[in-house]
Amino acid sequence: MPKTALKTPITPGVVFTEATLHEVQELLAQSIGSVWIGPSGEESTGESVAHHLEATVTLLDKDGWSPVTVYFQDRHEDQASDVNPDDESLTVKQMIRAVLRVLHDGPDIELDPRRTLDDALRHVGEDGGDGDPDTARVAGYVLDRLIQAHTGSANARATAWAERHTRTHADITALLRAGARFARAYGPGLESAAA
């Protein structure tokens, strides 16, 4: 049974050790089902998942990382909008004002290229060059187990961990690189995935 007691508080500048990777392997051994099988029902190799995670690092280094989705940015004030169209607590009036502001200020508004961890994983999977939807999902499973081992919480999820306000770009890339190291060391090989 996975540990439930929380370990020491996490500080910025997170380091994922080899001991943590070994603990992830122990968590996987106790899991029901395989984290290496994606929505297609087929198994992804450790190498393909590692490649997906490394491509995600490259994407976040290029576009930037944000703990939450930011839809547009005012070039003049250089401040991100706080209006999220998926926020169910917004009133109709607030939504209409946001749309009117975008329409009115169109030339002065640009899309914010920064991505959340989840957006970046998904984008690499949809792009098709460095991954696919299966490797995106499996990469998410691996990152979840890595955060569970890191925090000692069986309920921890990587995307929620990445959204904490104390996280940094370096923390997220450290997580992704550790996931890639884990996938290469412990993931199935080509012969296993072909079977």
TITI-296244 format. One line per 8 residues: number of its first residue (from 1); for each residue x, y, z of N, C-alpha, C, O. Coordinates in nm, 2 decimals, m for minus. Layout:
REM TITI-296244
NUM = X Y Z X Y Z X Y Z X Y Z; ...
***
This chain:
REM TITI-296244
1 = 0.09 m0.12 0.00 0.00 0.00 0.00 0.09 0.12 0.00 0.19 0.13 0.08; 0.06 0.23 m0.09 0.14 0.35 m0.09 0.14 0.42 0.04 0.04 0.42 0.12; 0.25 0.49 0.07 0.26 0.57 0.19 0.15 0.68 0.18 0.12 0.74 0.08; 0.10 0.72 0.30 0.01 0.84 0.30 0.06 0.95 0.39 0.01 1.06 0.38; 0.17 0.93 0.47 0.22 1.03 0.55 0.31 1.13 0.46 0.39 1.08 0.38; 0.28 1.26 0.48 0.36 1.35 0.40 0.50 1.36 0.44 0.53 1.36 0.56; 0.59 1.38 0.34 0.73 1.40 0.38 0.75 1.54 0.41 0.66 1.62 0.43; 0.88 1.58 0.42 0.91 1.72 0.45 0.86 1.81 0.34 0.84 1.77 0.23
9 = 0.82 1.94 0.38 0.77 2.03 0.28 0.86 2.05 0.17 0.99 2.05 0.18; 0.80 2.07 0.05 0.88 2.09 m0.07 0.91 2.24 m0.09 0.83 2.32 m0.07; 1.04 2.26 m0.12 1.09 2.40 m0.14 1.12 2.42 m0.28 1.15 2.32 m0.36; 1.12 2.54 m0.33 1.16 2.57 m0.47 1.30 2.51 m0.49 1.38 2.50 m0.40; 1.33 2.48 m0.62 1.46 2.42 m0.65 1.45 2.27 m0.62 1.55 2.21 m0.58; 1.34 2.21 m0.66 1.32 2.06 m0.63 1.42 1.98 m0.70 1.45 2.00 m0.82; 1.47 1.88 m0.63 1.56 1.78 m0.69 1.50 1.64 m0.68 1.45 1.60 m0.57; 1.49 1.57 m0.79 1.44 1.44 m0.79 1.56 1.34 m0.79 1.63 1.33 m0.89
17 = 1.58 1.27 m0.68 1.70 1.18 m0.67 1.67 1.04 m0.73 1.56 1.01 m0.76; 1.78 0.97 m0.74 1.76 0.83 m0.79 1.68 0.75 m0.69 1.61 0.65 m0.73; 1.69 0.78 m0.56 1.61 0.71 m0.46 1.46 0.73 m0.48 1.38 0.64 m0.47; 1.43 0.85 m0.53 1.29 0.88 m0.56 1.24 0.80 m0.68 1.13 0.74 m0.68; 1.33 0.79 m0.78 1.30 0.71 m0.90 1.28 0.56 m0.86 1.19 0.49 m0.91; 1.36 0.51 m0.77 1.34 0.37 m0.72 1.21 0.36 m0.65 1.14 0.26 m0.66; 1.17 0.46 m0.57 1.05 0.45 m0.50 0.93 0.45 m0.60 0.83 0.39 m0.57; 0.94 0.53 m0.71 0.84 0.53 m0.81 0.82 0.38 m0.86 0.71 0.34 m0.88
25 = 0.93 0.32 m0.89 0.93 0.18 m0.94 0.85 0.09 m0.84 0.78 0.00 m0.88; 0.88 0.11 m0.71 0.81 0.03 m0.61 0.66 0.06 m0.61 0.58 m0.03 m0.59; 0.62 0.19 m0.63 0.48 0.23 m0.64 0.41 0.16 m0.76 0.30 0.11 m0.75; 0.49 0.15 m0.87 0.43 0.09 m0.99 0.41 m0.06 m0.97 0.32 m0.12 m1.02; 0.50 m0.12 m0.90 0.49 m0.27 m0.87 0.37 m0.30 m0.79 0.31 m0.41 m0.79; 0.32 m0.20 m0.71 0.21 m0.22 m0.62 0.08 m0.18 m0.69 m0.03 m0.20 m0.64; 0.09 m0.12 m0.81 m0.03 m0.07 m0.88 m0.10 m0.18 m0.95 m0.05 m0.28 m0.99; m0.23 m0.16 m0.97 m0.32 m0.24 m1.05 m0.31 m0.19 m1.19 m0.34 m0.07 m1.21
33 = m0.28 m0.27 m1.28 m0.27 m0.23 m1.42 m0.13 m0.17 m1.45 m0.05 m0.14 m1.36; m0.11 m0.14 m1.57 0.02 m0.08 m1.61 0.00 0.07 m1.65 m0.09 0.10 m1.72; 0.09 0.15 m1.60 0.09 0.29 m1.64 0.14 0.31 m1.78 0.13 0.42 m1.83; 0.20 0.21 m1.83 0.27 0.22 m1.97 0.16 0.20 m2.08 0.20 0.21 m2.20; 0.04 0.16 m2.04 m0.06 0.14 m2.14 m0.15 0.27 m2.15 m0.21 0.31 m2.05; m0.16 0.32 m2.27 m0.23 0.45 m2.29 m0.38 0.42 m2.33 m0.42 0.30 m2.33; m0.45 0.52 m2.37 m0.59 0.51 m2.41 m0.62 0.42 m2.53 m0.73 0.36 m2.54; m0.52 0.40 m2.61 m0.53 0.31 m2.73 m0.54 0.16 m2.69 m0.58 0.08 m2.77
41 = m0.49 0.14 m2.57 m0.48 0.00 m2.52 m0.35 m0.06 m2.55 m0.32 m0.18 m2.52; m0.26 0.01 m2.62 m0.13 m0.04 m2.65 m0.03 0.02 m2.55 m0.04 0.13 m2.49; 0.08 m0.06 m2.54 0.19 m0.02 m2.44 0.29 0.07 m2.51 0.33 0.05 m2.63; 0.33 0.18 m2.44 0.43 0.27 m2.49 0.56 0.23 m2.43 0.57 0.18 m2.32; 0.67 0.24 m2.51 0.80 0.21 m2.46 0.85 0.32 m2.36 0.81 0.43 m2.37; 0.94 0.28 m2.28 1.00 0.38 m2.19 1.07 0.49 m2.27 1.07 0.60 m2.23; 1.14 0.45 m2.38 1.21 0.54 m2.46 1.12 0.64 m2.53 1.15 0.76 m2.54; 1.00 0.60 m2.58 0.91 0.69 m2.64 0.85 0.79 m2.54 0.83 0.90 m2.57
49 = 0.82 0.74 m2.42 0.77 0.83 m2.31 0.88 0.93 m2.27 0.86 1.05 m2.25; 1.01 0.88 m2.26 1.12 0.97 m2.23 1.14 1.08 m2.34 1.16 1.19 m2.30; 1.12 1.04 m2.46 1.14 1.13 m2.57 1.03 1.24 m2.56 1.05 1.36 m2.59; 0.90 1.20 m2.53 0.79 1.29 m2.52 0.82 1.39 m2.41 0.80 1.51 m2.42; 0.87 1.34 m2.29 0.90 1.43 m2.18 1.01 1.53 m2.21 1.00 1.64 m2.17; 1.11 1.48 m2.28 1.22 1.57 m2.32 1.17 1.68 m2.42 1.22 1.79 m2.42; 1.08 1.64 m2.51 1.03 1.73 m2.61 0.94 1.84 m2.53 0.93 1.95 m2.58; 0.88 1.80 m2.43 0.80 1.89 m2.34 0.89 1.99 m2.28 0.85 2.11 m2.27
57 = 1.01 1.95 m2.23 1.10 2.04 m2.17 1.14 2.15 m2.28 1.15 2.27 m2.25; 1.17 2.10 m2.40 1.21 2.19 m2.51 1.10 2.29 m2.54 1.13 2.41 m2.56; 0.98 2.24 m2.55 0.86 2.33 m2.57 0.85 2.43 m2.46 0.83 2.55 m2.49; 0.86 2.39 m2.34 0.85 2.49 m2.23 0.96 2.59 m2.22 0.94 2.70 m2.19; 1.08 2.54 m2.26 1.20 2.63 m2.27 1.17 2.74 m2.38 1.22 2.85 m2.37; 1.11 2.70 m2.49 1.08 2.79 m2.60 0.97 2.88 m2.57 0.98 3.00 m2.59; 0.85 2.83 m2.53 0.73 2.91 m2.52 0.72 2.97 m2.38 0.64 3.06 m2.36; 0.78 2.91 m2.28 0.77 2.95 m2.14 0.67 2.87 m2.07 0.58 2.80 m2.13
65 = 0.67 2.87 m1.94 0.58 2.79 m1.85 0.50 2.89 m1.77 0.55 2.99 m1.73; 0.38 2.85 m1.74 0.29 2.92 m1.65 0.22 2.82 m1.57 0.18 2.71 m1.62; 0.20 2.85 m1.44 0.13 2.75 m1.35 m0.02 2.74 m1.39 m0.08 2.64 m1.36; m0.08 2.84 m1.45 m0.22 2.84 m1.49 m0.23 2.89 m1.63 m0.14 2.97 m1.68; m0.33 2.86 m1.70 m0.35 2.90 m1.84 m0.38 3.05 m1.84 m0.47 3.10 m1.77; m0.31 3.12 m1.92 m0.33 3.27 m1.94 m0.36 3.28 m2.09 m0.29 3.24 m2.18; m0.48 3.34 m2.12 m0.53 3.34 m2.26 m0.47 3.46 m2.34 m0.44 3.44 m2.46; m0.46 3.57 m2.28 m0.41 3.68 m2.36 m0.33 3.78 m2.27 m0.35 3.78 m2.15
73 = m0.25 3.86 m2.33 m0.17 3.95 m2.25 m0.18 4.09 m2.32 m0.17 4.10 m2.44; m0.19 4.20 m2.24 m0.19 4.33 m2.29 m0.05 4.38 m2.31 0.03 4.38 m2.21; m0.01 4.41 m2.43 0.13 4.45 m2.46 0.17 4.58 m2.39 0.28 4.60 m2.35; 0.07 4.67 m2.38 0.10 4.80 m2.32 0.13 4.79 m2.17 0.22 4.85 m2.12; 0.05 4.72 m2.10 0.07 4.70 m1.95 0.15 4.58 m1.92 0.20 4.57 m1.80; 0.17 4.49 m2.01 0.25 4.37 m1.99 0.19 4.29 m1.87 0.27 4.23 m1.79; 0.06 4.29 m1.86 m0.01 4.22 m1.75 m0.10 4.11 m1.81 m0.18 4.15 m1.90; m0.10 3.99 m1.76 m0.19 3.89 m1.81 m0.33 3.92 m1.76 m0.35 3.96 m1.65
81 = m0.43 3.88 m1.84 m0.57 3.90 m1.81 m0.60 3.80 m1.70 m0.55 3.68 m1.70; m0.69 3.83 m1.61 m0.73 3.74 m1.51 m0.86 3.68 m1.54 m0.93 3.61 m1.45; m0.91 3.69 m1.66 m1.04 3.64 m1.70 m1.02 3.50 m1.77 m0.95 3.49 m1.87; m1.07 3.40 m1.71 m1.06 3.26 m1.76 m1.20 3.22 m1.81 m1.29 3.21 m1.72; m1.22 3.20 m1.94 m1.36 3.17 m1.99 m1.41 3.04 m1.93 m1.53 3.02 m1.94; m1.33 2.95 m1.88 m1.38 2.83 m1.82 m1.42 2.84 m1.67 m1.47 2.75 m1.61; m1.40 2.96 m1.61 m1.43 2.99 m1.47 m1.58 3.00 m1.46 m1.64 3.10 m1.51; m1.64 2.90 m1.39 m1.79 2.90 m1.38 m1.84 3.01 m1.29 m1.96 3.03 m1.28
89 = m1.75 3.07 m1.21 m1.80 3.17 m1.12 m1.81 3.31 m1.19 m1.87 3.40 m1.13; m1.77 3.32 m1.31 m1.78 3.45 m1.38 m1.93 3.48 m1.41 m2.00 3.39 m1.45; m1.96 3.61 m1.40 m2.10 3.64 m1.44 m2.10 3.67 m1.59 m2.00 3.68 m1.65; m2.22 3.67 m1.64 m2.23 3.69 m1.79 m2.18 3.83 m1.82 m2.11 3.85 m1.92; m2.20 3.93 m1.73 m2.15 4.06 m1.75 m2.00 4.06 m1.76 m1.94 4.13 m1.85; m1.93 3.99 m1.67 m1.78 3.98 m1.67 m1.73 3.92 m1.80 m1.63 3.97 m1.86; m1.80 3.81 m1.85 m1.76 3.75 m1.97 m1.77 3.84 m2.09 m1.69 3.85 m2.18; m1.89 3.91 m2.10 m1.91 4.00 m2.21 m1.81 4.12 m2.21 m1.76 4.15 m2.31
97 = m1.78 4.17 m2.09 m1.68 4.27 m2.08 m1.54 4.22 m2.13 m1.47 4.30 m2.21; m1.51 4.10 m2.10 m1.38 4.05 m2.14 m1.38 4.03 m2.29 m1.28 4.06 m2.36; m1.48 3.98 m2.35 m1.49 3.97 m2.50 m1.49 4.10 m2.57 m1.42 4.12 m2.66; m1.56 4.20 m2.51 m1.56 4.33 m2.57 m1.42 4.40 m2.56 m1.38 4.47 m2.66; m1.35 4.37 m2.45 m1.22 4.43 m2.44 m1.13 4.37 m2.54 m1.04 4.44 m2.60; m1.14 4.24 m2.56 m1.05 4.18 m2.66 m1.08 4.23 m2.80 m0.99 4.26 m2.88; m1.21 4.24 m2.83 m1.25 4.29 m2.96 m1.21 4.44 m2.98 m1.16 4.48 m3.09; m1.22 4.52 m2.88 m1.19 4.66 m2.89 m1.04 4.68 m2.90 m0.99 4.76 m2.97
105 = m0.96 4.61 m2.81 m0.82 4.63 m2.80 m0.74 4.53 m2.89 m0.62 4.52 m2.88; m0.81 4.46 m2.98 m0.75 4.36 m3.06 m0.60 4.38 m3.10 m0.52 4.29 m3.07; m0.57 4.49 m3.16 m0.43 4.50 m3.20 m0.33 4.51 m3.08 m0.21 4.48 m3.10; m0.38 4.55 m2.97 m0.29 4.56 m2.85 m0.29 4.44 m2.76 m0.22 4.43 m2.66; m0.36 4.33 m2.81 m0.37 4.21 m2.73 m0.30 4.10 m2.81 m0.32 4.09 m2.93; m0.22 4.02 m2.74 m0.15 3.91 m2.80 m0.17 3.79 m2.72 m0.19 3.80 m2.60; m0.17 3.67 m2.78 m0.19 3.55 m2.71 m0.06 3.53 m2.63 0.05 3.56 m2.67; m0.08 3.48 m2.51 0.03 3.45 m2.42 0.08 3.31 m2.46 0.01 3.21 m2.45
113 = 0.21 3.30 m2.51 0.26 3.17 m2.55 0.29 3.07 m2.44 0.31 2.95 m2.47; 0.30 3.11 m2.32 0.33 3.03 m2.21 0.23 2.91 m2.19 0.11 2.93 m2.22; 0.28 2.80 m2.15 0.20 2.68 m2.14 0.20 2.62 m2.00 0.30 2.63 m1.93; 0.09 2.56 m1.96 0.09 2.48 m1.83 0.16 2.35 m1.86 0.18 2.31 m1.98; 0.19 2.27 m1.76 0.24 2.14 m1.78 0.15 2.05 m1.86 0.19 1.99 m1.95; 0.02 2.05 m1.82 m0.07 1.97 m1.89 m0.09 2.01 m2.04 m0.09 1.93 m2.13; m0.09 2.15 m2.07 m0.10 2.20 m2.21 0.02 2.15 m2.29 0.01 2.11 m2.40; 0.14 2.16 m2.23 0.26 2.13 m2.30 0.27 1.98 m2.33 0.30 1.94 m2.44
121 = 0.23 1.89 m2.23 0.23 1.75 m2.26 0.13 1.71 m2.37 0.16 1.64 m2.46; 0.01 1.78 m2.37 m0.09 1.75 m2.47 m0.04 1.80 m2.61 m0.06 1.73 m2.71; 0.02 1.92 m2.61 0.07 1.98 m2.74 0.17 1.89 m2.80 0.16 1.86 m2.92; 0.26 1.84 m2.73 0.36 1.75 m2.78 0.30 1.62 m2.84 0.34 1.57 m2.94; 0.19 1.57 m2.77 0.12 1.45 m2.82 0.04 1.48 m2.94 0.03 1.39 m3.03; m0.02 1.60 m2.95 m0.10 1.63 m3.07 m0.01 1.67 m3.19 m0.06 1.66 m3.30; 0.11 1.72 m3.17 0.20 1.77 m3.27 0.24 1.65 m3.36 0.26 1.66 m3.48; 0.25 1.53 m3.30 0.29 1.41 m3.37 0.43 1.39 m3.40 0.47 1.27 m3.44
129 = 0.52 1.48 m3.39 0.66 1.47 m3.42 0.73 1.40 m3.31 0.82 1.32 m3.33; 0.70 1.43 m3.18 0.78 1.38 m3.07 0.69 1.29 m2.98 0.74 1.25 m2.87; 0.57 1.27 m3.01 0.48 1.19 m2.92 0.35 1.17 m2.99 0.33 1.22 m3.10; 0.26 1.11 m2.92 0.12 1.09 m2.96 0.03 1.10 m2.84 0.08 1.11 m2.73; m0.10 1.09 m2.86 m0.19 1.10 m2.74 m0.16 0.99 m2.63 m0.17 1.01 m2.51; m0.11 0.87 m2.68 m0.08 0.77 m2.58 0.04 0.80 m2.50 0.04 0.79 m2.38; 0.15 0.85 m2.56 0.27 0.89 m2.49 0.24 1.01 m2.40 0.30 1.02 m2.29; 0.15 1.10 m2.44 0.12 1.21 m2.35 0.05 1.16 m2.23 0.08 1.20 m2.12
137 = m0.05 1.07 m2.24 m0.12 1.02 m2.13 m0.03 0.94 m2.04 m0.03 0.95 m1.91; 0.06 0.85 m2.10 0.15 0.77 m2.02 0.25 0.86 m1.95 0.28 0.83 m1.83; 0.30 0.96 m2.01 0.39 1.06 m1.95 0.32 1.12 m1.83 0.39 1.14 m1.72; 0.20 1.15 m1.84 0.12 1.21 m1.73 0.11 1.11 m1.61 0.13 1.15 m1.49; 0.09 0.98 m1.64 0.08 0.88 m1.54 0.22 0.87 m1.47 0.22 0.86 m1.35; 0.33 0.87 m1.55 0.46 0.86 m1.49 0.49 0.98 m1.40 0.54 0.96 m1.28; 0.45 1.10 m1.44 0.47 1.22 m1.36 0.39 1.21 m1.23 0.44 1.26 m1.13; 0.27 1.16 m1.24 0.19 1.15 m1.12 0.25 1.06 m1.02 0.26 1.09 m0.90
145 = 0.30 0.94 m1.06 0.37 0.85 m0.97 0.50 0.91 m0.91 0.53 0.89 m0.80; 0.57 0.99 m0.99 0.69 1.06 m0.95 0.65 1.16 m0.84 0.72 1.16 m0.74; 0.55 1.23 m0.85 0.50 1.33 m0.75 0.45 1.25 m0.63 0.47 1.30 m0.52; 0.39 1.14 m0.65 0.34 1.06 m0.53 0.46 1.01 m0.45 0.45 1.02 m0.33; 0.56 0.97 m0.52 0.68 0.92 m0.45 0.75 1.04 m0.38 0.80 1.03 m0.27; 0.75 1.15 m0.45 0.82 1.27 m0.40 0.76 1.33 m0.27 0.82 1.37 m0.18; 0.62 1.33 m0.28 0.55 1.39 m0.17 0.51 1.29 m0.06 0.48 1.33 0.06; 0.50 1.16 m0.09 0.45 1.07 0.00 0.30 1.06 0.00 0.24 0.99 0.09
153 = 0.23 1.13 m0.09 0.09 1.13 m0.09 0.04 1.05 m0.21 0.07 1.07 m0.32; m0.04 0.95 m0.18 m0.10 0.86 m0.28 m0.20 0.93 m0.37 m0.23 0.89 m0.48; m0.25 1.05 m0.33 m0.34 1.12 m0.41 m0.28 1.24 m0.49 m0.35 1.30 m0.56; m0.15 1.26 m0.48 m0.09 1.37 m0.55 m0.09 1.35 m0.70 m0.08 1.24 m0.75; m0.11 1.46 m0.77 m0.11 1.46 m0.92 m0.01 1.57 m0.96 0.00 1.67 m0.91; 0.06 1.53 m1.07 0.17 1.62 m1.12 0.11 1.76 m1.17 0.17 1.86 m1.14; 0.00 1.76 m1.24 m0.05 1.89 m1.28 m0.09 1.98 m1.17 m0.07 2.10 m1.17; m0.15 1.92 m1.07 m0.19 2.00 m0.95 m0.07 2.05 m0.88 m0.06 2.16 m0.83
161 = 0.03 1.96 m0.87 0.16 2.00 m0.80 0.22 2.12 m0.88 0.28 2.21 m0.82; 0.22 2.11 m1.01 0.28 2.21 m1.10 0.21 2.35 m1.09 0.27 2.45 m1.12; 0.08 2.35 m1.05 0.00 2.47 m1.04 0.02 2.54 m0.91 m0.03 2.66 m0.89; 0.09 2.49 m0.81 0.12 2.56 m0.69 0.20 2.69 m0.72 0.28 2.69 m0.80; 0.16 2.79 m0.65 0.22 2.92 m0.67 0.37 2.93 m0.64 0.44 3.02 m0.68; 0.42 2.83 m0.57 0.57 2.83 m0.54 0.65 2.77 m0.64 0.77 2.77 m0.64; 0.59 2.70 m0.74 0.66 2.63 m0.85 0.73 2.73 m0.94 0.69 2.84 m0.96; 0.84 2.68 m0.99 0.92 2.76 m1.09 0.94 2.68 m1.22 0.91 2.56 m1.22
169 = 0.98 2.75 m1.32 1.01 2.68 m1.45 1.11 2.57 m1.42 1.10 2.46 m1.48; 1.21 2.60 m1.34 1.32 2.50 m1.31 1.26 2.37 m1.24 1.30 2.26 m1.27; 1.16 2.39 m1.15 1.09 2.28 m1.09 1.02 2.19 m1.19 1.03 2.07 m1.18; 0.96 2.25 m1.28 0.88 2.18 m1.38 0.97 2.10 m1.47 0.95 1.98 m1.51; 1.08 2.17 m1.52 1.17 2.10 m1.61 1.25 1.99 m1.53 1.28 1.88 m1.59; 1.27 2.01 m1.40 1.33 1.90 m1.32 1.24 1.78 m1.31 1.29 1.67 m1.32; 1.11 1.80 m1.29 1.01 1.70 m1.29 1.01 1.62 m1.42 1.02 1.50 m1.43; 1.01 1.70 m1.53 1.00 1.63 m1.67 1.13 1.55 m1.69 1.12 1.44 m1.75
177 = 1.25 1.61 m1.66 1.37 1.53 m1.68 1.38 1.41 m1.59 1.43 1.30 m1.64; 1.33 1.42 m1.47 1.33 1.30 m1.38 1.24 1.19 m1.44 1.27 1.08 m1.44; 1.12 1.24 m1.49 1.03 1.14 m1.56 1.09 1.07 m1.68 1.07 0.95 m1.70; 1.17 1.15 m1.75 1.24 1.09 m1.87 1.35 0.99 m1.82 1.36 0.88 m1.88; 1.42 1.03 m1.72 1.52 0.93 m1.66 1.45 0.80 m1.61 1.50 0.69 m1.64; 1.34 0.82 m1.54 1.26 0.70 m1.50 1.21 0.62 m1.61 1.23 0.50 m1.61; 1.16 0.68 m1.71 1.10 0.61 m1.83 1.21 0.52 m1.89 1.19 0.41 m1.93; 1.33 0.58 m1.91 1.44 0.51 m1.98 1.49 0.39 m1.89 1.52 0.29 m1.94
185 = 1.49 0.42 m1.76 1.55 0.32 m1.67 1.45 0.20 m1.64 1.49 0.09 m1.63; 1.32 0.23 m1.63 1.23 0.14 m1.58 1.11 0.10 m1.68 1.04 0.01 m1.66; 1.10 0.18 m1.79 0.99 0.15 m1.88 1.02 0.03 m1.97 1.13 m0.02 m1.98; 0.91 m0.02 m2.03 0.93 m0.13 m2.12 1.01 m0.10 m2.24 1.01 0.02 m2.29; 1.08 m0.20 m2.30 1.16 m0.18 m2.41 1.08 m0.21 m2.54 0.96 m0.24 m2.53; 1.14 m0.20 m2.65 1.08 m0.22 m2.78 1.02 m0.36 m2.79 0.91 m0.38 m2.85; 1.09 m0.46 m2.75 1.05 m0.60 m2.76 0.92 m0.62 m2.68 0.83 m0.70 m2.72; 0.90 m0.55 m2.56 0.78 m0.57 m2.48 0.67 m0.50 m2.55 0.56 m0.56 m2.55
193 = 0.68 m0.38 m2.60 0.58 m0.30 m2.66 0.53 m0.37 m2.79 0.41 m0.35 m2.83; 0.61 m0.44 m2.86 0.58 m0.50 m2.99 0.49 m0.63 m2.97 0.42 m0.67 m3.06; 0.50 m0.68 m2.85 0.43 m0.81 m2.82 0.28 m0.80 m2.82 0.21 m0.90 m2.80
***
